[in-house]
Amino acid sequence: MPTSSSMTIRFEFQGHWYIDDVNIVQNSTDISLIINGDFESNLTNWIVNSSEIYVDRNPNLAHTGSAYLVGRSQDQLNSIEQTFHVQFDQWIEISFWWKYDAESNQTNDNLCQAIGQLI
């Protein structure tokens, strides 16, 4: 439950991964608080901290549509985030599609870590 009117969702990843269909709704509505959660508009409205995070287009790999986020990192956590507005004292629901690509991972220990954090 939010305690502020502005929140940030941040995903931190290590390894080789895909993410798509990030969605946050409040009070069981169908109105998404996230802009461009399907990445069909590339990285619009997202803050990215690494050149190893980019949007790719392949309908066979995307969860829905044709675009999805790709990240590759061997040594450090890379992150992507977006700030959105909420109403006080109303539950929020967060959903997203995430896939770890173990076959393409080039790290020595095959570690893939995903951390979702609301700030």
C-alpha positions as CSV (number, residue, x, y, z in Angstrom):
1,M,0.0,0.0,0.0
2,P,1.5,3.4,-1.0
3,T,2.6,5.9,1.6
4,S,3.5,8.5,-0.9
5,S,1.9,10.0,-4.1
6,S,5.0,9.3,-6.2
7,M,6.7,5.9,-6.4
8,T,9.5,4.4,-8.5
9,I,9.8,0.8,-9.6
10,R,13.3,-0.4,-10.3
11,F,14.4,-3.7,-11.7
12,E,18.0,-4.7,-11.2
13,F,19.3,-7.6,-13.2
14,Q,22.5,-9.7,-13.8
15,G,22.9,-12.3,-16.4
16,H,21.1,-12.5,-19.8
17,W,17.4,-11.8,-19.4
18,Y,14.2,-10.4,-21.1
19,I,11.4,-8.4,-19.6
20,D,8.0,-7.4,-21.0
21,D,4.5,-6.2,-20.1
22,V,5.4,-4.3,-16.9
23,N,2.1,-3.2,-15.5
24,I,1.0,-1.5,-12.2
25,V,-2.7,-0.9,-11.5
26,Q,-4.3,0.6,-8.4
27,N,-7.6,-0.6,-6.8
28,S,-8.1,-3.4,-9.3
29,T,-8.7,-1.0,-12.3
30,D,-7.5,-1.7,-15.8
31,I,-5.7,1.6,-16.0
32,S,-1.9,1.1,-16.0
33,L,0.2,3.6,-14.0
34,I,3.2,2.6,-16.0
35,I,3.9,4.2,-19.4
36,N,5.3,2.0,-22.1
37,G,5.4,-1.1,-20.0
38,D,5.4,-3.2,-23.2
39,F,8.5,-1.4,-24.6
40,E,6.8,-0.9,-28.0
41,S,8.0,2.7,-27.8
42,N,11.6,1.7,-27.1
43,L,12.8,3.1,-23.8
44,T,10.4,6.0,-23.6
45,N,9.6,7.0,-20.0
46,W,12.3,4.5,-18.6
47,I,15.6,5.5,-17.0
48,V,18.3,3.0,-17.8
49,N,21.8,2.8,-16.3
50,S,23.6,0.7,-18.8
51,S,24.2,0.4,-22.5
52,E,23.8,-3.4,-22.0
53,I,20.0,-2.8,-21.7
54,Y,18.1,-2.2,-24.9
55,V,14.8,-2.9,-26.7
56,D,14.7,-5.7,-29.3
57,R,11.9,-6.6,-31.6
58,N,11.0,-10.1,-32.3
59,P,7.4,-11.3,-32.0
60,N,8.6,-14.9,-31.4
61,L,10.5,-13.8,-28.2
62,A,8.3,-11.0,-26.9
63,H,5.6,-12.0,-24.4
64,T,3.1,-9.8,-26.3
65,G,3.5,-7.5,-29.2
66,S,6.8,-7.3,-30.9
67,A,9.1,-5.5,-28.5
68,Y,10.7,-6.5,-25.3
69,L,13.6,-5.4,-23.1
70,V,16.9,-7.2,-23.2
71,G,19.7,-7.1,-20.8
72,R,23.2,-8.6,-20.7
73,S,25.5,-8.2,-17.8
74,Q,28.4,-10.4,-16.6
75,D,29.9,-8.4,-13.8
76,Q,27.4,-6.0,-12.3
77,L,23.7,-5.4,-11.7
78,N,22.1,-3.3,-14.4
79,S,18.9,-1.4,-13.7
80,I,15.9,0.2,-15.3
81,E,13.3,2.3,-13.5
82,Q,10.2,4.4,-13.9
83,T,8.5,6.8,-11.5
84,F,4.7,6.9,-11.4
85,H,1.9,8.6,-9.4
86,V,-0.4,6.7,-7.0
87,Q,-3.2,7.6,-4.6
88,F,-2.6,7.1,-0.8
89,D,-4.1,4.2,1.0
90,Q,-5.1,2.2,-2.1
91,W,-3.5,-1.2,-2.9
92,I,-1.4,-1.5,-6.1
93,E,-0.8,-4.6,-8.1
94,I,2.5,-5.1,-10.0
95,S,2.9,-7.6,-12.8
96,F,5.5,-8.3,-15.4
97,W,6.8,-11.0,-17.6
98,W,10.5,-12.0,-17.1
99,K,12.6,-14.7,-18.7
100,Y,16.2,-15.7,-17.9
101,D,18.2,-17.0,-20.9
102,A,20.6,-19.5,-19.3
103,E,21.8,-20.7,-22.7
104,S,23.0,-17.3,-23.8
105,N,24.5,-16.4,-20.4
106,Q,28.2,-16.0,-20.6
107,T,29.0,-15.6,-16.9
108,N,31.1,-18.2,-15.1
109,D,28.6,-19.0,-12.4
110,N,25.3,-18.7,-14.4
111,L,23.9,-16.3,-11.9
112,C,20.8,-14.4,-12.7
113,Q,19.4,-12.1,-10.1
114,A,16.3,-10.0,-10.4
115,I,15.3,-7.5,-7.7
116,G,12.1,-5.5,-7.9
117,Q,11.9,-2.6,-5.6
118,L,9.4,0.2,-5.0
119,I,10.9,3.4,-3.8
